[in-house]
Amino acid sequence: MNVPFSIARRYLFSKGNRNVINIISGIATAGVAVGSLAMIIVLSAFNGLEGLVEQLYTTVDPDIRIEPTKGKVFDLDSFQYEAVKAWPEIADASPVLEETVFLQFDGEQSIVTLRGMQEEYLPNLGLDSHVVEGSLGFTQFNEEAAIIGYGIADKLNLFISDGVLPITVYAAKRDAVKAMNPQNKFNKLRVIPGSIVAMNPEFDYKYMYVSRAFAQDLLQYVDEASYVDITLKNDQDLDEVIDRLKAHFGDGFTVKSRIEQNDVIYKTNAAEKWVTFFILCFIMIVATFNMIGSLAMLIIEKRKDISLLRTIGNTVGEVQRLFLYEGALITLLGLSIGLGLGSTIILLQQYVGFFPLQGGIVEFYPVKLELVDLFAVVGVTLSIGLGASYIPVKSLLNEKKLQRVISS
């Protein structure tokens, strides 16, 4: 039987002798519970926001993007596009031409990024659920049609329901430097707005999608592309395919996964999450001062018990373990309450939803409980709690001070 542990448990859970020390122990337990509750809820909230942001900002990004290391475009023949597209791991692929262009519509103007791709690749962009007006496609009424971000349409004061009027698209000619007349420095084509898509601020105010044929005519390219977007089959290992593509293309091309295409977003979310976590850890450290005070007062109050334990043969180490167990029990009790309550709240919000997000793009505030966060909270809370227990025990229950207790 572990005598120090049994006594520590009796000190914490005994129903009799409710006094100031019991109240302080309860406050210390509550401090640990609130700290662990706050940490797991905040981390889960960041997980939910991270998932939402990634969903909004990476919907149109492919599984893999291959782009030239140097230059704006590359020749598809040298790229061996058709051979790569035939790889069994690849579900679909499309060369994309991208360039900054100038739009003019009914007296309104806007500068946007034009992306020209094959219409067959459109289903891979996941734009269907984001269409505000019109229908997806690059051909309507036997004319070239464009997919426009909602912010661009708003700038141009363009509404498809008002009628199908063409947008004039201007792009700088590749040999524009040689032209003396400013009007000869730009290519100009017209395209009708086929659909308006609302996804996120970056997409809505920046991108306009057209067919690759339209982009080639406007930008004066034939069999060239700015990059190639690739969608993998569902059962394929992403890292394995990326390694194979890198080995195939060598140093002439850069192969990026969806995460690498949005590297700043992923790193920013991760940095914000863990900076907030460390701030909460500091708050937890402050909260554990209650535990230090509780154990110190308990040690002072239990001098007679300590003297008796020493008299019947308990070593200094056993007496110290008694109060270390007391601190560990306070920490574990508070941690269990905090994590239990926090996990319940998170799971209810994740699967049922009871905290609405007013005016948001989703109905309920997004959260996601992850196992790694639970381990992080448990590890940090136990470390801080046991460290806080160690301070009063080692300072008040050393050999010299215990001898004074016995003498008195």
N, C-alpha and C positions, 0 to 999 in steps of 0.2 A: 504493500500500500504506500502511495506517495503522500507522506504526511504534510510536507509544505504545500502541495497542491490542494489537499483537502481543507487545510486551514484557510488558504487564500480564497477558495470557493465559498467557505462559510462566512468569511468577512464580507464578501461581495453580495451574497444572496440571502444572508440571514434575515429573517423577518423581524427579529427583535432588535432592540437598541437602536432605533432610528434616530440619528443625531446629525450634527453638522457635517461630519465626515461622510456619512452615507449620502447626504445631499450633494456634497462636492463630487463624490464618486459618480453620482448620477449625472451631474453637469458635465463631467469629463467624458462619460460614455456618450452623452448627447452630442458633445462637441465632435467626437470621432464619427458618430453616425451622420451628423449634418455634413461634415467634411467629405466623407466617402460618398454620401448621397449626391452632393453637388458635383463632385468629380465625375462620377459615372454618367450623370445626366448631361453635363456640359460636353463630355467626350462623345456621347451618343448623338447630341444635337449637332456637333460638328460633323460627325459621320453622315448624318442625314443631309445636311447642307452640302457637304462635299459630293454626295451622290447626286443631289439635285443639280448642282452647278455642272458637274461632269456630264450629266444627261443633256442639259440645255446647250452646253458649249461644244459638245463632241458628237452630237447626233449626225451631223453631215460629214464628219471626218471618217475616213475609211479605216479598216483594220491595219493596213500598211500603205504608206506613201513612199514612192521612189522618185527622187528628184536629182538633177545633176549637181555635182559638187561645184562646178564652175559654169557660169553663163546662165541666161534666163530660160533657154529652151535647148532641146536636144533632138536629134534625128531618130525617129522610131525604127528605121531600118537597122541602124547600129545598135539600138536597144534590144532588137529581136523581140518586139512586143508580142507578136502572134505566138511565138514559141513559149514565151513566159506565161501568157494567158492560158495556154493549154496544159499547164502543170496540173496534176490531179488534186493538189491541195487547194487550188484557187477556184472559188465559185464564180467570180465575175471580176472584170477589170475594165478600166477606161482611161485613155489618155486625156489629159485636161490642159487646156490653154488658159492661162490667167494673165490679166493685164488691167491696169487702171484706165478707165474710160470716162468720158464726159457725156452726161445725158441731158436732153432737152425735151420738155413736154409742155405744150400749151403755155409757153412763156416762163415756166419754172425750170430750174437747172440743178444738177447734182453731180458730184464726182463719186464714182463707185468702183468696186473691183468686179470685173467681168470674168466669169468662169464658163468656158465652153467645154461640154462633155457629150458623150454619146447618150442618147435618150434611153437606151436599154439599161443604163446604169442607174437611172433615177430611183427605182424602188429601193436601192441600197442606201439612199440618203435618209430615209425615214422621215420624209417631209409630209406624208399624207395627213397626219394628225395635227399639223400646224397650219394648214391652208385656211386663210381667212376669206378669200374671194377667188373665184375662178376654179380651174382644174389643172392639175399638173400635166405637163407635156410641152414639147418644143414646137408643136405644129397645131394651129387652130385656124379654122376657116381657110385652109390651104395656104396659110402664111406662117412665117417664122414667129414663134411666140417665146416669151421670156418668163422666168420665175423671179419675182422681185421681193426683196425684204420689205416688211411693213413700214420700217422707218424711211426707206427710200420712197415708197409710194406716198407717204405722208409729206415728205419734202416736196415732191412733185405735184402734190394735190391731185393724186391719181386714184380714181375709183373705177373698177371694172364695171360696176353696175351702172355707171353713167354713160357707158358706151365704149366701144373698142376703137380708140384712137391710137395711132402709132407713136412710139417713142423714137426720137432720133438719137443714135449712138455715134459719138465721135471718138476716134482713136488716132493717135499720132502715127504718121507714116514712118516706115523704117528708114527711108532716105529723106526725111523731112528737112534735114540740115541743108540740102542742096537746093531746096525750093525757095524762090525769091518771094512769091506771093503767099501770104499767110494762109489763104484759103486752100492752097495746094499742100499744106503741111498735115492735113488731116484726112483720114478716110471717114466716110459717113454712110451709115446704113440705118434702115428703119426696122423696128420690130414691134409687134403688138404685145401688150401685157397679157399673159395667159393666166397667171395666178399670183396672188399676194400671200406671202408666208410670214407668220409671226413666230419667232423662236426665242431669241435673246437679243439684247442691244447690239452686240458685236455683229451678229448676222443681219439683223433687221436694217441697220443703217449702212451696211458695207457691201453686201453681196447681191449680184444679179447673175442668174444662170441662164445660159442659152445653149443651143446646139453647137456641137463642135464645128460643123460646116459653116455656121454663121460666124463663129469666132475666127475661123481660118480666113474667110473672105474679108472680114473687118481688119484683122491684124496682119494679113499678107503672109500667112504661113501655109505650108502644104502638108507635109508629113512630119510635122514637128509638134512637140508638146512641152509644157512647163514641168509637168510631173505625171506620173501614172498612179492612179488610185486602185487599190486591190482589196477585194472582200474575200475572206477565206471561208471555206466550208466549216460548218459548226464543230466538227469533230477534230479539227486540226490544231496542232500545238503551235501557238503564235511564235514563241521564241525559236523553235526549231525551223520554221519557215523563214523567219528573218535571218537566221544564221546562214541558211542555204542561199538566200538571195544576196546577202553580202558577199559570200564566197563566189557567187556567179558573176556579180558585177564588178567586184574589186573596188578600187579607190575612185573610180569615175562617177559613182553614184552614191547617194546617201539613202539608206533604208531606215524609215522611222515607223514605229508603232503608234497607235492612237495616243498613248500616254506621252510619247516623245514629241508628238505634234503639238501637244498642249502642255508642255513641260512647265511653263510658268504657273498655270492654273493649279496643277497638281502640287507643285512645290509650295506655292503660297498657302493653299488649304492645309497642307501638312504642317507647315511652320506655324500658322495661326493656332492650330489645334494644340500642338505641344507646348507652345509658349503659354497659352491659357492654362494648360495642365500644370506647368511648373509654378505659375502664379497661385493656383489653387493648392499646390503642395506647400508653398510658403504659408498660406492661410492655415493649412492643417497644422503646420509646425507651431504657429501662434496658438492655435486651439489646444494643443497638447500641454500648454503650460498649466491648464487646469489639472491634468493628470499628475504633473510634478507636484503641485500643491497638495493634491489629494493624498498621494503616497507619503509625502513628507509629514502631513498631519496624522495620517494613519500610523506611521512609525512612531511618532511622538506619543500618540494615545495608547498604543499597544506596548509600552515599555515593560509592563508587568508580564505580559505574555512572552515578550522576547527574553526577559530575565529567566522565566520559568523554562523556556525551551533550551536556553544555554545551560541551566542548572541540571536538566535531565540528560544532557549529553549531546544536544544538537550542535553541529559545527557552525562556524561563521558563514560558510558557503550555503548551508541548508537554510539558515535564517534569511540570507539574502535572496535565495531562490523563492522563498515564501512570498516576498513582496514583489519580486520580478514576475511571479505567476499572477499576483494581483493585478499588476499593470497589463500583463498579457491578456487576462480575462476581460479587463475593461476595454482594451483595444479590440479583441475579438467580438465582444458583445456589441460594441458600437459599430464595428465594421459589418457584422451580420445584419443588424437593423438597417444601416444605411444602404448596403448593397441590395438587400431584400426589397426594401421599399422602392429604391431607385430603379431596380430591374423591373419591378411590377409596373411602375409608372411608364417606363420606356416601352415595354412590350404592349401595354394597353394603347399607348399613343401610336405605336408602329403598326399594329394590326386592327385597332378599332378606331382610334382618333377621337380625342375630346378637347384638344387645344387647337382651335381653328387659326388659320393664318389669314387675317383680314386683308383683303385686297391683293392677295398673293396669286401666284400662278398655279399653286396647288391648294387643295381645300384645307388640309391640316398641316401643321408644322412638321417637317420631315425629321425623323430620328431613326437611328439604327444601332442596335446593341451588338457589339463585337466582342468576341472572346478575349482578344489581345488587350482590350481596354479593361476588362474585368481583372485580368492578371496584373495589369499595371497598377490599378487602384489597390488591389490586395497587397501587392509587393510594397508600394509606397507607404500605405497606411500601417502595415505591420512594422516596417523599418522605423518609421517615425514614432509609433507607439512604444515599441520596445526600447528605442533610444531614449525616449522621455522617461521610461521606467528606470532605466539604468542610472540616470543622474542622481536622484535622491537616494537610491539603494546603496550605491557605492560611496556617496559622500556621508551618509548618516549611519551606515551599518558596517563600518570597517572594524577591524579587531580592537583598536584602541577605544573607540566610542562604545562598542558593545561591552567592553570590560568595565567602563564607567557605569553603564546601566546595571550590570550585575552588582557592582559595589554599592550603588545607591539603593 
